[in-house]
């Protein structure tokens, strides 16, 4: 993005943590009040916004010279009755009460919330998890504030709601705040119910800090034990997660034509990936052996109905999302290529470095062992340790 010189506005590019994409941030500070910030995915929209705000600041005094006498009298009356209040605050107060299109004082939270839920219901544009979050979080907000008009809701009302009605862990509260902020942004930018350049109260809720916990992974021996006791219909779920790094939901959506045997890879279409972008997942040699043995399509709806029994039989605790986390950590250690690992498992490089690099137990030796877990290696492990032969080895 070509850098522009501004006196009153800052325009910068930053990389998002969730998907690695670039976002463009416009920042400015009003005459009084906190720093204002807007984010854009389109650099041209960001530049246009920065130019617009810069022009408003730069031409502030020139506008006065263009006022008619009648307009000057109106300004003088405002200054006389509100001598200590800047004019832009008077304007913002009016817009917050009435909205740009004059309807904010007639729209209830219930009406706005239902429209927002409907606007996020298209599966082609929004992930299943986001659609679910919007329904649950905005539904709860409607239950609390449904009959109130959107322009009467203050930041302190929303922060009390998050603390008292939502509660829970910081992550839970942050998830609700993220949805409510998106709701406020939609009312401001799409519906024009609030001033365009000023964040709504829905967007200014204080966000709690969430500590990033170290990811849990399996050791090569732990995974081998789990695979000894994995029933035939669960083997694709286990091995594609462990050696392909796919998310659980992505594994469950796999169909026959997603596996390209001639290329030794999965071609994941945008409709089954979390990021809604196509992704190629190249299979390691050991994963190719597993796919040749048991296939790659999941024949059931909920794999977690069976993980408890597998874990108990193997004597290995089930660790949340550890199949995928193990793949990311061991693959990064083995191939020393951050961009490749991030591309295969759908992380951003920043997230990979933050959460998966150098976890305890990950070394060149264990990384080699991880990607050497083949069907025959599991059968041999079971025989050497007095364990029953795997169910899938008898098929």
C-alpha positions as CSV (number, residue, x, y, z in Angstrom):
1,X,0.0,0.0,0.0
2,X,1.5,3.3,-1.1
3,X,2.1,5.5,1.9
4,X,0.4,8.9,2.0
5,X,1.2,12.0,4.1
6,X,-1.5,13.1,6.5
7,X,-1.4,15.7,9.3
8,X,-4.5,14.6,11.2
9,X,-5.0,10.9,10.3
10,X,-2.9,7.8,10.5
11,X,-3.3,5.0,7.9
12,X,-1.4,1.7,8.4
13,X,-1.5,-1.9,7.2
14,X,-1.5,-4.8,9.7
15,X,-1.9,-8.6,9.4
16,X,-4.9,-10.2,11.1
17,X,-4.3,-13.0,13.6
18,X,-7.3,-15.1,12.6
19,X,-6.7,-15.6,8.9
20,X,-3.4,-13.9,8.0
21,X,-5.0,-11.4,5.7
22,X,-4.0,-7.8,5.5
23,X,-6.4,-5.2,7.1
24,X,-6.0,-1.4,6.8
25,X,-6.5,0.7,9.8
26,X,-7.5,4.4,9.8
27,X,-6.9,6.3,13.1
28,X,-7.7,9.8,14.2
29,X,-8.4,11.7,17.4
30,X,-11.3,14.2,17.6
31,X,-11.0,17.5,19.3
32,X,-12.0,15.8,22.6
33,X,-12.3,12.2,23.3
34,X,-10.6,8.8,22.7
35,X,-8.6,7.7,19.7
36,X,-11.0,6.7,16.9
37,X,-10.2,3.7,14.7
38,X,-11.7,1.9,11.7
39,X,-10.6,-1.2,9.9
40,X,-11.0,-2.1,6.2
41,X,-10.3,-5.2,4.2
42,X,-10.1,-3.0,1.0
43,X,-7.1,-0.6,0.8
44,X,-8.9,1.7,-1.5
45,X,-11.8,2.1,1.0
46,X,-9.3,2.8,3.7
47,X,-7.6,5.5,1.7
48,X,-10.9,7.1,0.8
49,X,-11.9,7.2,4.5
50,X,-8.5,8.6,5.5
51,X,-8.7,11.3,2.8
52,X,-12.3,12.1,3.8
53,X,-11.4,12.6,7.5
54,X,-8.2,14.5,6.6
55,X,-10.2,16.9,4.5
56,X,-12.8,17.5,7.3
57,X,-10.0,18.4,9.7
58,X,-8.0,20.5,7.2
59,X,-11.0,22.5,6.0
60,X,-12.5,23.1,9.4
61,X,-11.9,26.8,9.4
62,X,-12.7,27.3,5.7
63,X,-16.2,25.9,6.3
64,X,-16.9,28.8,8.7
65,X,-16.3,31.4,5.9
66,X,-18.9,29.7,3.7
67,X,-21.7,29.9,6.2
68,X,-24.6,32.1,5.5
69,X,-25.7,34.8,8.0
70,X,-28.7,32.6,9.0
71,X,-26.4,29.7,9.6
72,X,-24.0,31.8,11.6
73,X,-26.9,32.9,13.8
74,X,-27.8,29.3,14.4
75,X,-24.2,28.5,15.3
76,X,-24.2,31.5,17.6
77,X,-27.3,30.3,19.4
78,X,-25.8,26.9,20.0
79,X,-22.6,28.5,21.4
80,X,-24.7,30.8,23.6
81,X,-26.8,28.0,25.1
82,X,-24.0,25.4,25.2
83,X,-20.9,27.5,25.8
84,X,-18.6,24.6,26.9
85,X,-19.6,22.0,24.4
86,X,-17.8,21.6,21.1
87,X,-20.1,21.8,18.1
88,X,-19.1,18.3,16.8
89,X,-20.4,16.9,20.1
90,X,-23.7,18.6,19.6
91,X,-23.9,17.1,16.1
92,X,-22.9,13.6,17.3
93,X,-25.5,13.8,20.1
94,X,-28.2,14.6,17.5
95,X,-27.1,11.9,15.2
96,X,-27.0,9.3,18.0
97,X,-30.5,10.3,19.0
98,X,-32.0,10.3,15.4
99,X,-29.5,8.6,13.2
100,X,-28.3,9.8,9.8
101,X,-31.6,8.8,8.2
102,X,-33.7,9.9,11.1
103,X,-35.0,6.5,12.1
104,X,-32.7,5.4,15.0
105,X,-35.2,6.6,17.6
106,X,-37.8,4.3,16.1
107,X,-35.8,1.1,15.8
108,X,-35.8,-1.3,18.7
109,X,-33.0,-3.7,19.6
110,X,-35.4,-6.6,18.8
111,X,-36.1,-5.2,15.3
112,X,-32.5,-4.4,14.5
113,X,-31.3,-7.7,16.0
114,X,-33.6,-9.8,13.9
115,X,-32.5,-8.0,10.8
116,X,-28.9,-8.5,11.7
117,X,-29.4,-12.3,12.2
118,X,-31.1,-12.5,8.9
119,X,-28.3,-10.6,7.2
120,X,-25.8,-13.2,8.5
121,X,-27.9,-16.3,7.6
122,X,-26.4,-17.0,4.1
123,X,-24.2,-20.2,4.3
124,X,-22.4,-19.1,1.1
125,X,-21.1,-16.0,2.8
126,X,-20.8,-16.9,6.5
127,X,-19.5,-19.9,8.3
128,X,-21.8,-22.2,10.3
129,X,-20.0,-21.2,13.6
130,X,-20.4,-17.5,12.9
131,X,-24.1,-17.9,12.0
132,X,-24.6,-19.9,15.2
133,X,-22.8,-17.2,17.3
134,X,-24.9,-14.5,15.8
135,X,-28.2,-16.3,16.5
136,X,-27.2,-17.1,20.1
137,X,-25.4,-13.9,21.1
138,X,-27.9,-11.5,19.5
139,X,-30.8,-13.6,20.6
140,X,-29.6,-13.2,24.2
141,X,-29.1,-9.4,23.6
142,X,-32.7,-9.1,22.4
143,X,-33.9,-11.0,25.4
144,X,-32.3,-8.3,27.6
145,X,-32.9,-5.1,25.6
146,X,-35.4,-6.1,23.0
147,X,-38.0,-3.3,23.5
148,X,-35.5,-0.5,23.9
149,X,-34.6,1.7,21.0
150,X,-31.0,1.2,19.7
151,X,-30.1,4.8,20.2
152,X,-30.9,4.6,24.0
153,X,-28.4,1.8,24.7
154,X,-25.2,3.2,26.4
155,X,-21.8,1.6,26.8
156,X,-22.3,1.2,30.5
157,X,-25.6,-0.7,29.8
158,X,-23.8,-3.1,27.6
159,X,-20.8,-3.6,29.9
160,X,-23.1,-4.4,32.8
161,X,-25.0,-6.9,30.5
162,X,-21.7,-8.6,29.6
163,X,-20.6,-8.8,33.3
164,X,-24.0,-9.8,34.8
165,X,-26.0,-11.6,32.1
166,X,-23.3,-13.2,30.0
167,X,-20.6,-13.7,32.6
168,X,-18.4,-16.8,32.3
169,X,-14.8,-16.9,31.3
170,X,-13.0,-14.1,29.6
171,X,-13.1,-16.0,26.3
172,X,-16.9,-16.4,26.5
173,X,-17.4,-12.7,27.2
174,X,-15.0,-11.7,24.4
175,X,-16.9,-13.9,22.0
176,X,-20.2,-12.1,22.9
177,X,-18.5,-8.7,22.6
178,X,-17.1,-9.5,19.2
179,X,-20.6,-10.4,17.9
180,X,-22.2,-7.3,19.5
181,X,-19.5,-5.1,18.0
182,X,-20.2,-6.5,14.6
183,X,-23.9,-5.7,15.2
184,X,-23.0,-2.1,16.0
185,X,-20.8,-1.8,13.0
186,X,-23.6,-3.1,10.8
187,X,-26.1,-0.6,12.2
188,X,-23.7,2.2,11.7
189,X,-22.3,1.4,8.2
190,X,-25.0,-0.5,6.5
191,X,-28.3,0.8,8.1
192,X,-27.0,4.3,8.7
193,X,-28.7,4.4,12.1
194,X,-25.7,6.0,13.8
195,X,-23.0,8.5,12.7
196,X,-20.8,6.9,10.2
197,X,-17.4,8.1,11.5
198,X,-18.1,7.6,15.2
199,X,-18.1,4.1,16.8
200,X,-21.5,3.1,18.4
201,X,-21.7,2.1,22.0
202,X,-22.0,-1.5,20.8
203,X,-18.5,-1.2,19.3
204,X,-16.9,0.4,22.4
205,X,-17.4,-2.3,25.0
206,X,-14.2,-2.9,26.9
207,X,-12.7,-6.2,25.8
208,X,-11.3,-8.6,28.5
209,X,-7.8,-10.0,28.0
210,X,-7.6,-13.7,27.2
211,X,-4.4,-15.6,28.0
212,X,-3.2,-17.8,25.2
213,X,-2.7,-21.3,26.6
214,X,-0.1,-23.7,25.2
215,X,-1.6,-26.2,22.8
216,X,-1.9,-29.8,23.9
217,X,-0.3,-32.4,21.7
218,X,0.2,-36.2,21.6
219,X,3.5,-37.9,21.8
220,X,4.2,-40.4,18.9
221,X,3.7,-43.3,21.4
222,X,0.4,-41.8,22.7
223,X,-1.0,-41.6,19.2
224,X,0.2,-45.1,18.3
225,X,-1.7,-46.5,21.4
226,X,-4.8,-44.6,20.4
227,X,-4.7,-46.0,16.9
228,X,-4.4,-49.5,18.3
229,X,-7.8,-49.1,19.8
230,X,-9.4,-47.0,17.1
231,X,-12.3,-48.8,15.4
232,X,-12.3,-49.0,11.6
233,X,-14.8,-46.2,10.9
234,X,-12.9,-43.8,13.1
235,X,-9.5,-44.3,11.5
236,X,-9.9,-41.6,8.8
237,X,-10.9,-39.0,11.4
238,X,-7.9,-39.8,13.5
239,X,-5.2,-40.1,10.8
240,X,-6.3,-37.2,8.6
241,X,-6.3,-35.0,11.7
242,X,-2.9,-36.2,12.9
243,X,-1.0,-36.4,9.6
244,X,-3.0,-33.9,7.5
245,X,-3.8,-31.2,10.0
246,X,-7.4,-30.6,8.9
247,X,-9.9,-29.2,11.3
248,X,-12.4,-31.7,12.7
249,X,-15.3,-30.0,10.9
250,X,-13.4,-30.1,7.6
251,X,-12.7,-33.8,8.0
252,X,-16.4,-34.5,8.6
253,X,-17.3,-32.7,5.3
254,X,-14.9,-34.7,3.1
255,X,-16.4,-36.4,0.1
256,X,-14.9,-38.9,-2.4
257,X,-13.8,-36.3,-5.0
258,X,-11.9,-34.2,-2.5
259,X,-9.0,-36.8,-2.5
260,X,-6.8,-36.6,-5.6
261,X,-5.0,-39.9,-5.5
262,X,-2.9,-39.1,-8.6
263,X,-1.5,-36.0,-6.9
264,X,-1.4,-37.4,-3.4
265,X,-3.4,-34.5,-2.0
266,X,-6.7,-33.2,-0.8
267,X,-8.3,-30.3,-2.7
268,X,-10.6,-28.7,-0.2
269,X,-13.3,-26.4,-1.8
270,X,-14.2,-23.1,-0.1
271,X,-17.6,-24.4,1.1
272,X,-16.0,-26.9,3.6
273,X,-13.0,-24.8,4.9
274,X,-13.3,-22.6,8.0
275,X,-11.7,-19.6,6.1
276,X,-14.0,-20.1,3.1
277,X,-10.9,-20.3,0.8
278,X,-9.8,-23.2,-1.3
279,X,-6.9,-25.2,0.2
280,X,-4.6,-27.9,-0.9
281,X,-3.4,-30.4,1.7
282,X,-0.5,-32.5,0.5
283,X,-0.5,-35.9,2.2
284,X,2.7,-37.3,3.8
285,X,3.7,-40.8,2.8
286,X,2.3,-42.4,6.0
287,X,-1.0,-40.7,5.5
288,X,-1.2,-42.0,2.0
289,X,-0.8,-45.5,3.4
290,X,-3.7,-44.9,5.9
291,X,-5.9,-43.6,3.1
292,X,-5.1,-46.6,0.9
293,X,-6.1,-48.9,3.7
294,X,-9.3,-47.3,5.1
295,X,-10.3,-44.4,2.8
296,X,-10.9,-40.8,3.8
297,X,-14.7,-40.3,4.1
298,X,-16.3,-40.2,7.6
299,X,-19.3,-42.6,7.8
300,X,-20.9,-40.9,10.9
301,X,-22.0,-37.5,12.2
302,X,-20.3,-37.1,15.6
303,X,-16.9,-38.7,16.1
304,X,-16.8,-37.5,19.7
305,X,-19.3,-40.1,20.6
306,X,-16.5,-42.6,20.2
307,X,-13.4,-40.8,21.3
308,X,-14.1,-41.4,25.0
309,X,-14.1,-45.2,24.5
310,X,-10.9,-45.1,22.4
311,X,-9.1,-43.0,25.0
312,X,-10.2,-45.2,27.9
313,X,-9.1,-48.4,26.1
314,X,-5.7,-47.0,25.2
315,X,-5.1,-45.5,28.6
316,X,-4.3,-42.1,26.9
317,X,-6.3,-39.0,27.9
318,X,-8.3,-37.4,25.1
319,X,-6.8,-33.9,24.4
320,X,-8.9,-31.2,22.8
321,X,-7.9,-30.6,19.2
322,X,-4.6,-32.3,19.8
323,X,-4.6,-34.2,16.6
324,X,-4.4,-31.1,14.5
325,X,-2.2,-29.3,17.0
326,X,0.3,-32.2,16.9
327,X,0.4,-32.1,13.1
328,X,1.2,-28.4,13.1
329,X,3.9,-28.7,15.7
330,X,5.6,-31.8,14.3
331,X,5.3,-30.7,10.7
332,X,6.9,-27.3,11.5
333,X,9.7,-29.0,13.4
334,X,10.4,-31.5,10.6
335,X,10.2,-29.3,7.5
336,X,11.3,-25.9,9.1
337,X,9.0,-24.1,6.6
338,X,6.4,-21.9,8.3
339,X,4.6,-20.9,5.2
340,X,4.2,-24.5,4.1
341,X,2.8,-25.7,7.4
342,X,0.5,-22.7,7.6
343,X,-0.8,-23.4,4.1
344,X,-1.5,-27.0,4.8
345,X,-3.4,-26.6,8.1
346,X,-5.0,-23.3,7.3
347,X,-3.4,-21.2,10.0
348,X,-1.8,-17.8,9.6
349,X,2.0,-17.8,10.0
350,X,1.6,-15.5,13.0
351,X,-0.7,-17.9,14.7
352,X,1.6,-20.8,13.9
353,X,4.5,-19.1,15.5
354,X,2.5,-17.9,18.5
355,X,0.8,-21.1,19.5
356,X,2.5,-24.1,17.9
357,X,6.3,-23.5,17.6
358,X,8.6,-25.4,19.9
359,X,6.1,-27.1,22.2
360,X,7.4,-29.4,24.9
361,X,8.2,-32.8,23.5
362,X,8.6,-31.7,20.0
363,X,12.1,-32.4,18.5
364,X,13.6,-33.5,15.2
365,X,13.5,-37.1,16.6
366,X,9.8,-37.0,17.7
367,X,8.8,-35.2,14.5
368,X,10.4,-38.0,12.4
369,X,8.7,-40.6,14.6
370,X,5.3,-38.9,14.2
371,X,5.3,-39.1,10.4
372,X,6.6,-42.7,10.6
373,X,3.4,-43.9,12.2
374,X,2.1,-46.3,9.5
375,X,-0.5,-49.0,9.7
376,X,2.3,-51.6,9.9
377,X,4.1,-49.6,12.6
378,X,0.9,-49.6,14.8
379,X,0.4,-53.4,14.2
380,X,4.0,-54.0,15.2
381,X,3.7,-51.8,18.3
382,X,0.6,-53.7,19.5
383,X,2.3,-57.1,19.1
384,X,5.5,-55.9,20.9
385,X,3.6,-54.5,23.8
386,X,1.1,-57.4,24.3
387,X,-1.9,-55.3,23.0
388,X,-4.7,-56.7,20.9
389,X,-4.4,-56.5,17.1
390,X,-6.2,-53.4,15.8
391,X,-9.7,-53.9,14.5
392,X,-8.9,-52.3,11.2
393,X,-6.0,-54.7,10.7
394,X,-8.4,-57.6,10.3
395,X,-10.5,-56.0,7.5
